[in-house]
Amino acid sequence: MKCINCNTDNKLKDRTDNLGRCKNCRHEFVFEPAIIVGKPKVTDALFAKLITDISVNGTLFFTPSQLYYLLNKRLQSYTVKRDGAVEFMFVLLIFVSLVASIDEGSIAGTIITTFLGIGAGSIYLSKQIIKKKQDKISIDRVQFDRWLARWNSINNPPEKILSTPQNYSLPTVLNPEVTAYSFDRVVICDKPEIAQLLISNNFHFENNCAILSIDGYPQHIFTTTMEMLRRNLELEVYALHDCSPTGIQLVSRLRQDENWFPNLAIPIIDVGILPRQIIDNLKLLTLQSDASAALARQLPADIRSIFNPKELEWLDAGCYLELEFFSPQKLIRILQRAISESRELAVIEDDDIVAEDRTYYPVDSFG
């Protein structure tokens, strides 16, 4: 395993003899793959690469949850590739044995072919099971949080990782020239973490829009921002949320709450995530819980009526997907496209997002 500080390769004996430190520079290792039993192996080099990738070489802020999901996606891809290589070797052996049995007409060759065929069939079936279980998390969140805390203590926290959003009760005094201006659009997020992510990456400046969360983040400018928005009769509202029983109610909350946008003349564009956008995308790491299932079955009738039977079955089974499954770069691209085209995004596939009217647009996907 290579040291991320000096790039020296340290064998297990080297790491053991040096009490978990590099034999060359004495830098401490965060991970020891040899003691991770029954789990995909994680190394310091892999974790460092994840941080580089999620931040796009240190240019974008990201949340701990986004790093967590990237780790699991990366480990999942390694597992699938490994199983594919094993299957290929079995198929190759079957072919060689079959040729030998045909050429020689030998009973032994036929027997070998039969057993290898059974073995290959088992590999194939197991691989199909793996495909169906691609939504399983390799590393649980508690373990990840321990690893991240240890990483931060040894290597210092990544420069672009965001801490838990903090609300400040004291209002900020804004320049009157700023408050006289009103945004033409606003993105409302169902969680403060997503609002913080977009603001930290200057999405509001680059796209000339306000960004708020449904619970009032950022609190210190929330009231002033809402006053500015209400002055604009041409305002467009974009709802961005998890695909969960709570998330899919965001538009309803914005429309029904007198403190938000009850005026029907103000369009509220749901950019997702909705079940129909992801339900058929096998690449997405959808999760499942009894708590989510219970919440789904308790959804108001007017909310449930929005979704088709397939979507309701998915929700009632406890399936859900968090926005933080997607990288900062992916979220920003999708949201930019939605705003530029002022439309709802209906289906998330590998290469396309289909508009609500089922017209196809070649845009970036969440996949």
ChimeraX attribute file (.defattr): number of C-alpha atoms within 10 A of each C-alpha:
attribute: neighborCount
match mode: 1-to-1
recipient: residues
	/A:1	19
	/A:2	15
	/A:3	21
	/A:4	19
	/A:5	16
	/A:6	12
	/A:7	13
	/A:8	14
	/A:9	15
	/A:10	18
	/A:11	13
	/A:12	14
	/A:13	10
	/A:14	16
	/A:15	19
	/A:16	14
	/A:17	12
	/A:18	15
	/A:19	13
	/A:20	19
	/A:21	18
	/A:22	26
	/A:23	19
	/A:24	15
	/A:25	12
	/A:26	15
	/A:27	16
	/A:28	19
	/A:29	23
	/A:30	22
	/A:31	20
	/A:32	16
	/A:33	15
	/A:34	9
	/A:35	9
	/A:36	11
	/A:37	8
	/A:38	7
	/A:39	11
	/A:40	15
	/A:41	14
	/A:42	17
	/A:43	18
	/A:44	20
	/A:45	17
	/A:46	16
	/A:47	19
	/A:48	14
	/A:49	14
	/A:50	18
	/A:51	21
	/A:52	16
	/A:53	16
	/A:54	24
	/A:55	23
	/A:56	15
	/A:57	12
	/A:58	15
	/A:59	14
	/A:60	21
	/A:61	23
	/A:62	30
	/A:63	21
	/A:64	17
	/A:65	21
	/A:66	20
	/A:67	24
	/A:68	20
	/A:69	22
	/A:70	20
	/A:71	22
	/A:72	21
	/A:73	21
	/A:74	13
	/A:75	19
	/A:76	20
	/A:77	12
	/A:78	13
	/A:79	15
	/A:80	14
	/A:81	11
	/A:82	11
	/A:83	15
	/A:84	14
	/A:85	10
	/A:86	13
	/A:87	19
	/A:88	13
	/A:89	12
	/A:90	18
	/A:91	17
	/A:92	12
	/A:93	17
	/A:94	20
	/A:95	15
	/A:96	13
	/A:97	20
	/A:98	21
	/A:99	15
	/A:100	16
	/A:101	18
	/A:102	12
	/A:103	10
	/A:104	12
	/A:105	12
	/A:106	11
	/A:107	11
	/A:108	13
	/A:109	18
	/A:110	18
	/A:111	14
	/A:112	16
	/A:113	21
	/A:114	15
	/A:115	12
	/A:116	19
	/A:117	18
	/A:118	12
	/A:119	16
	/A:120	21
	/A:121	15
	/A:122	13
	/A:123	19
	/A:124	17
	/A:125	12
	/A:126	13
	/A:127	16
	/A:128	11
	/A:129	11
	/A:130	16
	/A:131	13
	/A:132	11
	/A:133	12
	/A:134	20
	/A:135	19
	/A:136	16
	/A:137	18
	/A:138	18
	/A:139	16
	/A:140	11
	/A:141	13
	/A:142	9
	/A:143	9
	/A:144	18
	/A:145	14
	/A:146	11
	/A:147	15
	/A:148	19
	/A:149	14
	/A:150	16
	/A:151	19
	/A:152	13
	/A:153	11
	/A:154	13
	/A:155	16
	/A:156	10
	/A:157	14
	/A:158	17
	/A:159	13
	/A:160	19
	/A:161	19
	/A:162	17
	/A:163	11
	/A:164	10
	/A:165	15
	/A:166	12
	/A:167	13
	/A:168	12
	/A:169	10
	/A:170	9
	/A:171	12
	/A:172	12
	/A:173	10
	/A:174	10
	/A:175	8
	/A:176	8
	/A:177	7
	/A:178	9
	/A:179	13
	/A:180	10
	/A:181	13
	/A:182	19
	/A:183	19
	/A:184	17
	/A:185	20
	/A:186	22
	/A:187	23
	/A:188	27
	/A:189	25
	/A:190	23
	/A:191	20
	/A:192	22
	/A:193	23
	/A:194	25
	/A:195	24
	/A:196	25
	/A:197	22
	/A:198	23
	/A:199	17
	/A:200	15
	/A:201	18
	/A:202	14
	/A:203	18
	/A:204	18
	/A:205	10
	/A:206	9
	/A:207	13
	/A:208	14
	/A:209	20
	/A:210	22
	/A:211	23
	/A:212	26
	/A:213	22
	/A:214	17
	/A:215	13
	/A:216	17
	/A:217	22
	/A:218	21
	/A:219	19
	/A:220	16
	/A:221	19
	/A:222	18
	/A:223	13
	/A:224	15
	/A:225	20
	/A:226	18
	/A:227	13
	/A:228	18
	/A:229	22
	/A:230	15
	/A:231	14
	/A:232	15
	/A:233	11
	/A:234	14
	/A:235	17
	/A:236	20
	/A:237	24
	/A:238	25
	/A:239	23
	/A:240	27
	/A:241	27
	/A:242	24
	/A:243	23
	/A:244	22
	/A:245	24
	/A:246	14
	/A:247	22
	/A:248	24
	/A:249	18
	/A:250	20
	/A:251	21
	/A:252	13
	/A:253	15
	/A:254	18
	/A:255	17
	/A:256	12
	/A:257	10
	/A:258	10
	/A:259	10
	/A:260	13
	/A:261	18
	/A:262	14
	/A:263	11
	/A:264	8
	/A:265	11
	/A:266	16
	/A:267	15
	/A:268	23
	/A:269	19
	/A:270	21
	/A:271	21
	/A:272	25
	/A:273	25
	/A:274	24
	/A:275	25
	/A:276	19
	/A:277	21
	/A:278	25
	/A:279	18
	/A:280	12
	/A:281	16
	/A:282	16
	/A:283	16
	/A:284	20
	/A:285	23
	/A:286	20
	/A:287	15
	/A:288	18
	/A:289	11
	/A:290	12
	/A:291	11
	/A:292	20
	/A:293	20
	/A:294	15
	/A:295	15
	/A:296	25
	/A:297	17
	/A:298	12
	/A:299	16
	/A:300	10
	/A:301	9
	/A:302	9
	/A:303	14
	/A:304	19
	/A:305	11
	/A:306	10
	/A:307	15
	/A:308	11
	/A:309	11
	/A:310	12
	/A:311	19
	/A:312	17
	/A:313	15
	/A:314	17
	/A:315	24
	/A:316	21
	/A:317	17
	/A:318	22
	/A:319	24
	/A:320	26
	/A:321	21
	/A:322	18
	/A:323	23
	/A:324	21
	/A:325	23
	/A:326	21
	/A:327	23
	/A:328	22
	/A:329	16
	/A:330	15
	/A:331	20
	/A:332	16
	/A:333	14
	/A:334	18
	/A:335	21
	/A:336	15
	/A:337	14
	/A:338	20
	/A:339	20
	/A:340	10
	/A:341	9
	/A:342	16
	/A:343	17
	/A:344	20
	/A:345	27
	/A:346	22
	/A:347	25
	/A:348	26
	/A:349	20
	/A:350	15
	/A:351	13
	/A:352	16
	/A:353	24
	/A:354	20
	/A:355	17
	/A:356	12
	/A:357	10
	/A:358	11
	/A:359	9
	/A:360	12
	/A:361	12
	/A:362	9
	/A:363	17
	/A:364	19
	/A:365	19
	/A:366	25
	/A:367	18
